[in-house]
């Protein structure tokens, strides 16, 4: 038994079974069913609005589509691979349910503008869902930062101890990354929120359609300007995936720090048992698998971006079947990023901060050396000379096993006579962080103010 294709009138021979299996997309694009039905309902209501179908026909078709949606969500809908995709499966079932009037649904449109509309509707919802999840993650991180406004830790450059910072300040750096990520997603959403429906196959339609009517019904800002561009381009998917790849790159950077910090070599934190796993052979192990998986999934999302770029790079106008390949990267990226954001949101509050370890680590590595150089500059020493003086003092400290703050005044004065007793106020870790009391600085007072601003931005 063969399934009749809606486009089969031109053909004398049935589609080869290998081709049917090769070209079918219903196995993955069926997840568009809800937005596909929403688009079809808006389309048939527009057709009735302009008089192409009657109100009774409209109501019959709308009722049929809503019944099909219920069937799908109840698991009572049988998908047919021979019907290729989600659109033709739903249309075929509609005709089966309501009769010949169901064939009028496709008046004035093509699968080309239909799928372009569906994907925009689906992605718009996905961006909104992802944004909400990222807001929740930022809220968790801000709460964590607020609890650590006096916790001193080493700041690093080149993975070498550089200067002491407040842990809350470090966590707020993660929050800033996510603010930028959300702004990029919001910007992408604005650009993609135009409606291709009405472009038909590539040139528009001869029916007296009202595209503004349909666009308003579907929540678009308006219809697309050019029918050729509307049905064929997928730059909005590429733009979204680029923004999503940056989200993952930022999560991966955080994940890398969590992996390092939870190691025995750092021992800055301990992640909750519910977000770690053990070893099948080594009973002592507690592995930060969640952070590692986020780090790993970053490559997957970045790969999806490259797949979409290569998909579009040589396509002539207008629509080409290549674009069937746009959905799996989109779905995978949305699923992956959303899952990573949610698991991070659950994991971060389970983290135990080992404050004593952080403080002890900050004392290593001569992290207040820059403070001593700044001290000398304020005494009138040129910065480059101060830099050399402090470098010699650090060298002596390495040889003697002493931190700068552990040297006596006499020992320090052998490098510069300008050093006085007040130097010890700035050589402490506390003195170092408090001294950086300006907007964007790591002083505890500034971290507390930054937390207030971050909460305001999050709520705004």
C-alpha positions in Angstrom: 0.0 0.0 0.0 1.4 3.4 -1.0 0.6 6.8 0.5 -0.6 9.4 -2.1 1.7 12.4 -2.2 0.0 15.8 -2.3 2.4 16.7 -5.0 2.2 13.4 -6.9 0.1 14.6 -9.9 3.3 15.4 -11.9 4.8 12.0 -11.5 4.1 8.6 -13.2 6.4 6.5 -10.9 6.2 6.2 -7.1 9.1 7.5 -5.1 11.8 5.0 -4.6 11.7 3.5 -1.0 15.4 4.5 -0.5 14.6 8.1 -1.5 11.6 8.1 0.9 13.8 7.1 3.8 16.7 9.3 2.7 14.6 12.5 2.3 12.0 12.1 5.1 12.3 14.6 7.9 9.2 13.7 9.9 11.4 11.8 12.3 12.8 15.0 13.7 10.6 17.9 12.4 7.4 16.5 14.0 8.4 18.5 17.1 7.2 21.6 15.0 3.6 20.3 15.1 2.3 22.9 17.6 3.7 25.9 15.8 2.8 24.4 12.4 -0.8 24.1 13.5 -0.8 27.6 15.0 0.5 28.9 11.7 -2.2 27.0 9.7 -5.0 28.3 12.0 -3.8 31.9 11.5 -3.5 31.3 7.8 -7.0 29.9 7.3 -8.5 32.7 9.4 -6.8 35.2 7.1 -8.2 33.4 4.1 -11.7 33.7 5.6 -10.9 37.4 6.4 -10.2 38.2 2.7 -13.0 35.9 1.4 -11.0 33.1 -0.1 -12.7 30.6 2.1 -16.1 30.9 3.9 -16.4 31.3 7.6 -17.9 27.8 7.8 -15.0 26.3 6.0 -12.6 28.2 8.3 -14.4 26.9 11.4 -14.3 23.3 10.1 -10.6 23.5 9.3 -9.7 25.2 12.6 -11.7 22.5 14.5 -10.0 19.8 12.6 -6.5 21.2 13.3 -7.2 21.6 17.0 -8.4 18.0 17.1 -5.2 16.9 15.4 -3.2 18.8 18.0 -5.0 17.0 20.8 -4.4 13.6 19.1 -0.7 14.3 18.7 -0.3 15.4 22.4 -2.3 12.3 23.5 0.1 10.1 21.5 -2.7 8.9 19.2 -1.3 10.4 15.9 0.4 7.9 13.6 3.2 9.6 11.7 3.8 8.4 8.1 7.3 8.7 6.8 6.0 8.4 3.2 4.4 11.8 3.8 7.9 13.2 4.3 7.4 15.9 6.9 5.3 17.3 9.7 3.4 19.6 7.3 2.1 17.0 4.9 1.3 14.5 7.8 -0.9 17.1 9.4 -2.5 18.2 6.1 -3.2 14.6 5.1 -4.8 13.9 8.5 -6.9 17.0 8.2 -8.4 15.9 4.9 -9.0 12.5 6.4 -10.8 14.1 9.4 -12.8 16.9 7.8 -13.1 15.9 4.1 -12.4 17.8 0.9 -12.6 21.2 2.6 -9.3 20.3 4.3 -7.6 20.7 1.0 -8.4 24.4 0.9 -6.0 25.0 3.9 -3.0 25.2 1.6 -4.5 27.9 -0.6 -2.1 30.8 -1.1 0.9 29.2 0.6 3.7 26.7 0.0 5.7 24.4 2.2 8.5 26.8 1.6 7.0 29.8 3.4 5.2 27.5 5.8 8.4 25.9 7.2 10.2 29.2 7.3 7.4 30.5 9.4 7.3 27.4 11.6 11.0 27.6 12.4 10.8 31.3 13.3 7.8 30.6 15.6 9.7 27.6 17.2 12.9 29.5 17.7 11.1 32.5 19.1 9.6 30.3 21.8 13.0 28.7 22.4 14.8 32.0 22.9 12.2 33.1 25.4 12.5 29.8 27.3 16.3 30.0 27.2 16.2 33.6 28.4 14.0 32.7 31.4 16.4 29.9 32.3 19.4 32.2 32.1 17.7 34.8 34.3 17.2 32.0 36.9 20.9 31.1 36.6 22.0 34.7 37.0 19.8 35.0 40.1 21.5 32.0 41.7 24.9 33.4 40.9 24.1 36.8 42.3 22.9 35.2 45.5 26.1 33.3 45.7 28.2 36.4 45.1 26.2 38.3 47.8 27.3 35.6 50.3 30.9 36.0 49.4 31.5 39.8 49.4 34.3 39.5 52.0 35.8 36.2 50.8 39.4 36.7 49.5 40.8 34.5 46.8 43.7 34.6 44.4 43.0 36.2 41.0 44.9 34.6 38.1 46.4 35.6 34.8 48.1 32.9 32.7 46.9 30.6 35.5 49.5 32.1 37.8 48.5 33.9 41.0 48.3 37.6 40.1 46.4 39.7 42.6 43.9 39.0 45.4 40.3 39.5 44.6 36.9 39.0 46.3 35.2 35.8 45.4 31.9 37.6 44.9 33.7 39.8 42.4 34.8 36.8 40.5 31.3 35.3 40.4 29.9 38.6 39.2 32.2 38.3 36.2 30.2 35.2 35.3 27.0 37.2 35.7 28.3 39.9 33.3 29.0 37.2 30.6 25.4 36.0 30.9 24.0 39.6 30.6 25.8 40.0 27.3 24.7 36.6 26.1 21.1 37.5 26.9 21.4 40.8 25.1 22.7 39.0 22.0 19.8 36.5 22.1 17.3 39.4 22.5 18.8 41.2 19.6 18.6 38.0 17.5 15.0 37.6 18.5 14.1 41.2 17.3 15.6 40.6 13.9 14.0 37.2 13.3 10.5 38.2 14.4 9.2 38.9 10.9 6.7 36.6 9.1 7.6 34.7 5.8 4.0 33.4 5.4 2.5 34.7 2.2 5.8 34.5 0.3 4.5 31.1 -1.0 7.0 29.1 -3.0 9.3 32.1 -3.9 7.3 34.8 -5.7 4.3 35.5 -3.6 0.7 34.5 -4.5 -2.1 35.7 -6.8 -4.7 35.4 -4.0 -5.7 38.7 -2.2 -4.0 37.8 1.1 -3.6 40.1 4.1 -0.1 39.4 5.4 -0.4 42.0 8.1 -3.5 40.2 9.5 -1.6 36.9 9.7 1.5 38.5 11.2 -0.4 40.1 13.9 -2.3 36.9 14.7 1.1 35.1 15.1 2.8 37.8 17.2 5.2 38.9 14.5 6.3 42.5 14.2 5.2 42.4 10.5 5.7 40.5 7.3 9.0 40.0 5.5 9.7 42.4 2.7 11.0 40.1 0.0 9.5 36.7 -0.9 12.7 35.3 -2.4 14.7 36.1 0.7 12.0 35.1 3.1 11.7 31.5 2.0 15.3 30.8 1.4 17.5 32.4 4.0 18.3 30.9 7.4 20.6 33.6 8.7 18.4 34.0 11.7 19.3 30.4 12.7 23.0 31.1 12.2 22.8 34.2 14.3 21.0 32.4 17.0 23.4 29.5 17.0 26.3 32.0 17.1 24.8 33.6 20.2 24.1 30.1 21.7 27.7 29.1 21.0 28.9 32.1 23.0 26.6 31.1 25.9 28.2 27.7 25.8 31.7 29.1 25.6 31.0 31.2 28.7 29.4 28.2 30.6 32.5 26.1 29.5 34.8 28.7 31.0 32.9 28.6 34.3 32.9 24.8 34.1 36.6 24.7 33.7 37.1 26.8 36.8 34.8 24.6 38.8 36.7 21.5 37.6 40.0 23.1 38.7 38.7 24.6 41.9 37.2 21.2 43.0 40.5 19.4 42.4 42.8 18.3 45.2 45.5 20.7 43.8 43.2 23.7 44.4 40.6 22.5 46.9 38.7 25.8 46.7 35.3 24.3 46.5 33.3 21.1 46.8 30.4 20.4 44.5 27.3 18.8 45.8 27.1 15.0 45.7 24.0 15.1 43.5 26.0 16.8 40.8 29.1 14.5 40.8 29.7 10.9 40.1 32.2 8.3 41.4 34.6 5.9 39.8 33.8 2.2 39.0 37.3 1.2 40.2 38.6 4.0 42.5 36.3 4.4 45.5 37.8 7.7 46.7 36.9 9.6 43.5 34.3 12.4 43.3 34.2 13.5 39.7 32.8 16.9 38.5 31.0 15.2 35.6 28.3 17.8 35.2 30.9 20.6 34.7 32.8 18.3 32.3 29.8 17.5 30.3 28.9 21.2 29.9 32.5 21.7 28.7 32.1 18.9 26.3 28.7 19.9 24.9 30.2 23.3 24.0 32.0 21.6 21.1 28.8 20.1 20.0 27.0 23.5 19.9 29.9 25.2 18.2 29.8 22.4 15.6 26.2 23.1 14.9 27.1 26.7 14.1 29.6 25.5 11.6 27.1 23.1 10.1 24.6 25.9 9.5 27.2 28.2 8.0 28.2 25.5 5.6 24.6 24.7 4.8 24.0 28.2 3.6 27.3 29.2 2.0 26.6 28.3 -1.6 22.8 28.1 -2.0 21.4 30.1 -4.9 18.0 31.8 -4.4 15.4 30.8 -3.6 14.5 27.7 -1.5 16.6 24.5 -1.8 16.0 21.2 -0.1 19.4 21.6 1.6 17.4 23.7 4.1 15.8 20.5 5.5 19.2 20.1 7.3 18.7 23.3 9.3 16.4 21.7 11.9 18.5 19.1 13.6 21.3 21.6 14.5 18.7 24.0 15.7 16.9 21.5 17.9 20.1 20.1 19.2 21.5 23.5 20.1 18.3 24.6 21.9 18.1 21.3 23.8 21.8 21.4 24.7 22.1 25.0 25.9 18.8 24.9 27.8 19.9 21.7 29.6 23.3 23.1 30.5 21.8 26.3 31.9 19.3 24.4 34.0 21.8 22.0 35.4 24.2 24.8 36.3 21.3 26.6 38.1 20.7 23.5 40.1 24.4 22.8 40.8 25.7 26.2 41.9 23.7 26.4 45.2 25.1 23.0 46.2 28.7 24.3 46.1 30.6 24.5 49.4 33.1 27.3 49.5 36.4 26.6 51.3 37.2 30.1 52.4 40.3 29.2 54.4 41.8 27.5 51.4 41.0 30.4 49.2 42.6 32.8 51.6 45.7 30.7 52.0 46.1 30.4 48.3 45.9 34.1 47.9 48.8 34.5 50.3 50.9 32.5 48.0 52.5 33.8 44.8 53.3 37.4 46.0 49.9 38.6 45.0 50.4 42.0 46.7 53.5 42.9 44.6 51.6 45.3 42.4 50.4 47.0 45.6 53.9 47.6 46.7 54.8 49.0 43.3 51.8 51.4 43.4 52.9 52.4 47.0 56.3 53.4 45.7 54.8 55.4 42.8 52.7 57.4 45.3 56.0 58.1 47.0 57.3 59.6 43.8 59.1 56.7 42.3 58.6 56.2 38.5 56.5 53.1 37.8 59.1 51.3 35.8 61.7 51.9 38.6 59.1 50.7 41.1 58.5 47.6 39.0 62.2 46.7 39.1 62.5 47.4 42.8 59.6 45.1 43.6 60.8 42.4 41.3 64.1 42.3 43.3 62.1 42.2 46.5 60.1 39.2 45.2 63.3 37.5 44.1 64.7 37.9 47.6 61.4 36.6 49.1 61.5 33.5 46.9 65.1 32.9 48.1 64.2 33.3 51.8 60.8 31.7 51.6 59.1 34.9 52.8 56.0 36.7 51.5 56.4 40.5 51.1 54.1 41.0 54.1 56.4 38.8 56.2 59.5 40.8 55.5 60.6 43.3 58.1 60.7 47.0 57.4 64.5 46.9 57.4 64.4 44.1 54.9 62.1 46.0 52.6 64.1 49.3 52.9 67.2 47.6 51.5 65.3 47.7 48.2 63.9 51.3 48.5 64.5 53.9 51.3 61.1 55.4 50.5 59.3 52.4 52.1 57.9 53.3 55.6 55.9 51.5 58.3 52.6 52.3 56.6 53.6 49.8 53.8 52.2 47.0 55.8 48.7 48.4 55.5 48.7 47.7 51.8 50.8 44.5 51.8 47.9 42.5 53.5 45.4 40.8 51.3 42.6 42.8 53.0 44.5 46.1 52.3 45.0 45.1 48.7 41.3 44.4 47.9 40.0 47.4 49.9 42.4 49.8 48.0 40.6 49.0 44.7 37.5 51.0 45.7 36.2 52.2 42.4 33.4 51.2 39.9 34.3 47.8 38.6 36.9 47.2 41.3 37.2 44.3 43.7 36.8 46.2 46.9 34.1 44.6 49.1 32.2 47.9 49.1 32.2 48.0 45.3 31.2 44.3 45.1 28.2 45.0 47.3 27.2 47.9 45.2 27.6 45.8 42.0 25.3 43.2 43.4 22.6 45.8 44.0 23.0 47.0 40.4 23.0 43.4 39.0 19.7 42.7 40.8 18.2 45.8 39.4 19.3 44.9 35.9 17.9 41.4 36.3 14.5 42.6 37.5 14.4 45.5 35.0 
